[in-house]
C-alpha cells in the first residue's frame, strides 16, 4: 500500500511516470523510522527517503523526498534546447546529485560540431524541479 501510494504521489509531483517503488519488507514500523526505497522515474533509477508516521505496525502517514535529482528528463531538454541544427553529442553532468533545494551544479552540452556550452543547474524544490541556463562567465582579472 505504501509503495502504491508513493507511485501516484511522485508521478503527480514530478510529472515523470514512476513505474515502480520497492521498500524493504522487514522494517519495524514505528513513528519517525527512516527507510530508503528504490524507485524508477521514467526508467531513471533513484531512491526515496521515507519517514514513517503513524501507529506501530501500520504506517498510516509518511513523508518522502527524492534522494537524488532527476537528471534524465533535464538532459533531454538540454539536448533539445541547445542542439541546434548540429545536434548534441553528449550532455555531461556530475551524477548522482543529492536532491537539496537551492543546490546547484554545472553540466556541459557537447554539440556535434564540437562546441561546448556550460549550463548552471539549480534545484528548486524537493520534488525534482530543476532550472538551467547558461553558466555565468568567470570573472575577468
Beta strands, then each sheet from edge to edge (+ up, - down):
strand 1: 18-22
strand 2: 34-41
strand 3: 44-53
strand 4: 61-66
strand 5: 88-93
strand 6: 104-111
strand 7: 116-123
strand 8: 130-134
sheet 1: 1+ 2- 3+ 4-
sheet 2: 5+ 6- 7+ 8-
end
